Amino acid sequence: MSEWLISLEGTEAGHQLALYLALLAALLHAIFGALQKGRHDPWLTRGAVDISYAVMAAPFAFFVVPFPEPHMWGIFAVAWAIHTVYKILQAQAYTKGAYTVVYPVVRGTGPLFAVIGAYLIFGEVFTAVQWMGVAVLLAGIFGLAVYNLIFLVAARDTLHVALGLAVLTGLLVALYTTYDAYGIRATANPFTFLAWFFFFDGLVIPIYAYRRWRRMDTPPAPGPLMLRGVIGGVVAFMSFGSIMLATRLDKVGEAAVLRETSTVFAALIGWLVLKETVGPRRIALMTLIALGAVIVEMGG
């Protein structure tokens, strides 16, 4: 499968596959965000997810994929540090604000800086039409944030803190998207990067989450928490794997922008599953997000 994927790099078939992978990553990332924001403390959910995908990745890393080249260990170390900071900021943001407030800001900040990073690192250039698409998408995403800032009632006292944390989290999203794209291109087999990344990435947060669980007056039962963690681990594998393969097959900037249609999926999940309010203004803004993604794809 690795050889087949590599053979598609830079081809029209590779471009189409990257498009589908980016959209799949968008849906799965919205589901993943809802899992972390849902029933349990975000730190506990994140810890359960991380230990689950580390255990899942271990046999693939040690026994299935080719061993990483020597230069990859430094790349893994930097990727681990970036993702650890990202997860800390994300959990803090979800602790302070509603899912439909935090998520649009995180995902809106990310693509703009990812496109800039893709230009600086990979020499990718967007057309004028694609930049118009980015502007439309960002107008929709940040419009959602402004709407929430004005009209939201729940968690009003921590809203500004939540938005600030969301912006910082979005910057880390851009950083890890660009850096991980560099990492997956730096090894001969893309699945080597994915397997070892998930193994290393899942080893830290679970320690803190376990200590946090132990200190709680009424800690949640471990069974349902770990079930959520296993489900989240599978979703994380598929979501992150999809977007990383998309960045190897095609342009990093386009994949990063298309993934931000996850904001639309997130709003639907927040409305249908988490019972958060989604009115006509939000629907109109979500339509802008989807339209912006379409413009970026057509403009290329």
C-alpha positions in Angstrom: 0.0 0.0 0.0 2.9 2.4 0.8 4.3 1.9 -2.7 0.9 2.6 -4.3 0.5 5.8 -2.3 3.9 7.0 -3.1 3.3 6.4 -6.8 0.3 8.8 -6.6 2.4 11.8 -5.4 2.1 14.7 -7.7 -0.5 13.1 -10.0 -4.1 14.0 -10.6 -5.2 10.8 -9.0 -3.1 11.8 -5.9 -4.8 15.2 -5.9 -8.3 13.7 -5.9 -7.4 11.2 -3.2 -5.9 14.0 -1.1 -9.2 15.9 -1.4 -11.2 13.0 -0.1 -8.7 12.3 2.7 -8.8 16.0 3.8 -12.6 16.0 3.9 -12.6 12.6 5.8 -10.2 14.2 8.2 -12.5 17.1 8.7 -15.5 14.9 9.7 -13.4 12.8 11.9 -11.7 15.7 13.6 -15.1 17.2 14.5 -16.1 13.9 16.0 -12.9 13.8 17.9 -13.4 17.3 19.3 -16.9 16.4 20.4 -15.6 13.2 22.2 -13.1 15.4 24.1 -15.7 18.0 25.0 -18.5 15.6 25.9 -19.3 13.6 29.0 -16.0 13.5 30.9 -13.4 16.0 32.0 -11.4 17.0 28.8 -8.1 16.0 30.5 -9.3 12.6 31.4 -10.7 12.0 27.9 -7.5 13.1 26.3 -5.5 10.8 28.6 -7.7 7.8 27.7 -7.5 8.6 24.0 -3.7 9.0 24.1 -2.9 5.8 25.9 -5.4 3.9 23.7 -3.7 5.0 20.4 -0.2 4.5 21.9 -1.1 0.9 22.7 -2.6 0.4 19.2 0.4 1.9 17.5 3.0 0.0 19.4 2.8 -3.4 17.5 2.7 -1.6 14.1 5.7 0.6 15.1 7.8 -2.4 16.4 6.8 -5.2 14.1 5.0 -4.0 10.9 6.4 -0.8 9.4 10.1 -0.3 8.5 12.2 1.1 11.3 12.7 4.9 11.2 15.8 6.3 9.6 18.4 7.8 12.0 17.4 11.4 11.2 13.8 10.7 12.1 14.4 10.6 15.8 15.0 14.3 16.1 11.9 15.0 13.9 9.8 12.8 16.3 11.1 14.7 19.3 10.1 18.1 17.9 6.7 16.8 16.7 6.1 15.3 20.2 6.9 18.7 21.9 4.6 20.6 19.5 1.7 18.2 19.9 2.0 18.1 23.7 1.8 21.9 23.9 -1.2 21.8 21.5 -3.1 19.3 23.6 -2.5 21.2 26.8 -3.9 24.4 25.2 -6.8 22.6 23.7 -7.8 20.9 26.9 -7.6 24.3 28.7 -9.7 26.0 26.1 -12.4 23.3 26.3 -12.4 23.6 30.1 -13.1 27.3 29.8 -15.5 27.6 26.9 -18.4 25.9 25.0 -17.4 23.5 22.2 -19.2 25.6 19.5 -17.2 28.7 20.7 -13.8 27.2 21.0 -13.7 24.9 18.0 -14.4 27.5 15.3 -11.6 29.8 16.5 -9.1 27.0 16.8 -9.9 25.7 13.3 -10.1 29.3 11.8 -6.7 30.4 13.1 -5.0 27.2 11.9 -5.4 27.3 8.1 -4.3 30.9 7.6 -0.9 30.3 9.2 -0.7 26.8 7.7 -0.9 28.3 4.2 1.8 30.8 5.1 3.9 28.0 6.6 3.4 25.9 3.5 4.7 28.8 1.3 7.8 29.4 3.5 8.7 25.7 3.9 7.4 24.0 0.7 7.2 26.9 -1.7 3.5 26.4 -2.2 1.7 29.3 -3.8 -2.1 30.0 -3.8 -3.8 31.6 -6.7 -5.8 34.8 -6.2 -9.0 32.8 -6.4 -7.8 30.4 -3.7 -6.9 33.4 -1.5 -10.4 34.6 -2.0 -11.7 31.2 -0.9 -9.5 31.4 2.2 -10.9 34.8 3.0 -14.5 33.5 2.6 -13.8 30.5 4.8 -12.1 32.6 7.5 -15.0 35.1 7.4 -17.4 32.3 8.2 -15.2 30.8 10.9 -14.4 34.0 12.7 -18.0 35.2 12.1 -19.1 32.3 14.3 -16.6 33.4 17.0 -17.9 37.0 16.9 -21.5 35.8 17.0 -20.8 33.6 20.0 -18.9 36.4 21.7 -21.9 38.7 21.4 -24.8 36.3 22.0 -23.6 33.4 24.1 -25.0 33.2 27.6 -23.4 30.0 29.0 -19.8 30.2 30.5 -19.9 34.0 29.8 -17.4 34.8 32.6 -14.6 32.7 31.0 -15.5 33.4 27.4 -12.6 35.8 26.7 -10.1 33.4 28.3 -11.5 30.6 26.2 -11.2 32.6 23.0 -7.6 33.6 23.8 -6.7 29.9 24.4 -8.5 29.0 21.2 -6.3 31.4 19.2 -3.1 30.0 20.7 -4.4 26.5 20.0 -5.0 27.4 16.4 -1.4 28.7 16.0 -0.2 25.3 17.3 -2.5 23.6 14.8 -0.8 25.5 12.0 2.6 24.6 13.4 2.0 20.9 13.7 0.2 20.7 10.4 3.2 22.2 8.6 5.9 20.4 10.7 4.2 17.0 10.5 3.9 17.4 6.7 7.7 17.9 6.7 8.1 14.9 8.9 6.0 12.5 6.8 7.9 13.6 3.7 11.2 13.0 5.4 10.8 9.2 5.7 10.6 6.7 2.8 7.5 5.0 4.2 4.7 7.3 5.4 3.3 4.7 7.7 6.6 4.6 9.6 6.0 8.2 10.5 2.4 7.6 11.5 3.0 4.5 13.6 6.0 5.9 15.6 4.3 9.3 15.9 1.2 7.9 17.6 3.4 5.7 19.9 5.5 8.6 21.2 2.6 11.1 21.2 0.5 8.9 23.5 2.9 8.5 26.4 2.7 11.8 28.4 -0.8 13.1 28.8 -2.1 9.8 30.3 0.2 10.2 33.3 -1.2 13.6 34.1 -4.8 12.4 33.4 -4.3 9.4 35.8 -3.0 11.7 38.6 -5.9 14.1 38.0 -8.4 11.2 38.1 -6.9 9.9 41.4 -7.3 13.4 43.0 -11.0 13.7 42.2 -13.6 13.5 44.9 -15.9 11.4 42.7 -13.8 10.1 39.8 -15.7 8.7 36.8 -15.8 4.9 36.4 -12.8 3.8 34.3 -14.8 1.5 32.0 -16.9 4.1 30.2 -14.0 6.5 30.1 -11.6 4.0 28.5 -14.3 3.0 26.1 -14.5 6.6 25.0 -10.7 6.6 24.8 -10.5 3.5 22.6 -13.2 5.0 20.2 -11.3 8.4 20.2 -8.0 6.5 19.6 -9.4 4.9 16.4 -10.9 8.2 15.3 -7.6 10.0 15.9 -5.7 7.3 13.9 -8.1 7.8 10.9 -8.3 11.6 11.2 -4.6 12.4 11.7 -3.6 9.7 9.3 -5.9 11.0 6.6 -4.7 14.6 6.8 -1.0 13.6 6.9 -1.4 11.3 3.9 -3.2 14.2 2.1 -0.3 16.5 2.8 2.2 14.0 1.4 0.1 13.4 -1.7 -0.7 17.0 -2.5 -0.3 20.6 -1.3 -0.1 21.1 2.4 -2.0 24.5 2.3 -5.0 23.1 0.4 -5.3 20.1 2.7 -5.1 22.4 5.7 -7.9 24.6 4.4 -10.2 21.8 3.3 -9.9 20.2 6.7 -11.4 23.3 8.3 -14.8 22.3 6.9 -14.7 20.3 10.2 -16.2 23.5 11.7 -19.5 22.8 9.8 -19.5 19.2 11.1 -18.6 20.4 14.6 -21.6 22.8 14.6 -23.9 20.0 13.5 -22.5 17.7 16.2 -22.8 20.5 18.8 -26.5 21.0 17.8 -27.6 17.4 17.4 -25.5 15.6 20.0 -24.4 18.1 22.6 -27.7 20.0 22.4 -26.0 23.3 21.9 -28.0 26.1 20.2 -27.4 26.5 16.4 -29.6 29.3 14.9 -30.0 30.6 11.3 -27.1 33.1 11.6 -24.8 30.2 12.5 -26.1 28.2 9.6 -25.4 31.1 7.2 -21.9 31.4 8.6 -21.3 27.7 8.3 -22.4 28.0 4.6 -19.6 30.6 4.1 -17.1 28.1 5.5 -18.1 25.4 3.1 -18.2 27.8 0.2 -14.7 29.0 1.0 -13.4 25.5 0.9 -15.1 24.9 -2.4 -13.5 28.1 -3.9 -10.1 27.0 -2.7 -10.5 23.6 -4.4 -11.9 25.0 -7.6 -9.4 27.9 -7.7 -6.5 25.4 -7.8 
